[in-house]
C-alpha cells in the first residue's frame, strides 16, 4: 500500500496506560485503517517522526452491537446495528529514539 502516512496513521492513542508504556518501554499506539499491514505502519511512523522502529504489533477491536429506537410518522421502529471495527498499532522504537506526540 503506497499511500501518504497521514492516511495510515489516523490518530495517536493517548491513555494513561499508553503514557506509562511510552516512558518505560518506548511503545506508542496509533489508530490505523483496517486494511493496513505492519510494514505500512512501520514505514509511516519512520517517515513522519524521523525515528527507527524495532517492532509493530497490531490488534483488531470488533465493533459493538447497538440498538436504536426511531420514531417515524407516529410509529416507533426498533433497529439494531454495530459500530465500526477499529484497528490499533503499537509501535516499539529503537533505544535512543522517542516521539513527542503533543508537539505534532
N, C-alpha and C positions, 0 to 999 in steps of 0.2 A: 504494500500500500504506500504509494508515493504521494503523500499529501503534506500540507504545511503542519507544523507542530501545534498550531493553535486549534486545528481540527481534531488532533489526537488527544491533547491534554485539555479536557473541558474545564476543570477547576481543581484546585488543591483541596484536600480534605483536612481541615484543621479541627481536631478534637483534643480533649485532654490526654487521651491515650496516645495519639499520634505525636503530640508535643513531647511527651516523655520518651517515646521511641526516637524522635529526632535528636534529642540531647544525648541519649545513651548509646544508640546503635546506628545513627546516621540513616534512618529509614524515613521516607517521605511518601505520602499517599496522594493519589490523584484519581479523580473520576475520569474514566475513558469510555469511548463508544464500545458497543458490544462486539463489533466486527474487527477490533484491533488486536494484534498479537504482541508478544513480549518484545520482539525485535523492533517493532514500530515504536513502542513506548520508550525503549532504551535510546533509540536514536533521537526521538523528540526531546527527551529530557537533556541529553547531552548537547543538542544544538541550542535549545532555549536558555539553559542555565550555565553553559560552558563548564560542565563537570564530567567526571568519569563515573560510570555506573558499573557496579560489580554484579548485581543480581536484581531481577524483576520477578515479583510474584503477583499473579492476577487471581482475583476471586470474583465470582458471579453472585449477585444477590437477586433472587427471584422477586417479582412484583407481588404486592399484597392484593388479596381479593377485597373488593369494596362493594357495598350495596348502596343504592341511591334511590330516593323516592322523589318523583317528579309529579307535580300537579299540572295537568294539561287539559284545558277546556272543561274544568269541573271534575275530571276523572283523576284518580290517583294511580300512578304507574310505578311499580317497583321493578327496578332493573339492577343487574349486577355486572361488574366488570373488574378489571385489575389495573393497578398502577404499572408503569413501565419497568422493565428489568434494568438493573444497574450493574455496572462493572467497575471494580476498583483495582488499581495497580499500586502495589507497594514497592518502591524503588529503594535499594540499598546502594549507598555511594561508597567509593573507594576511600580509604583512610586519607585524611587531609582535606577533603572537599566538603562543602556544606552549601545549602540553599537558603537564602533569606526570602521567605515567602511573602513577607509583609512589605517589602520594598518594590515588588514586581507590579 
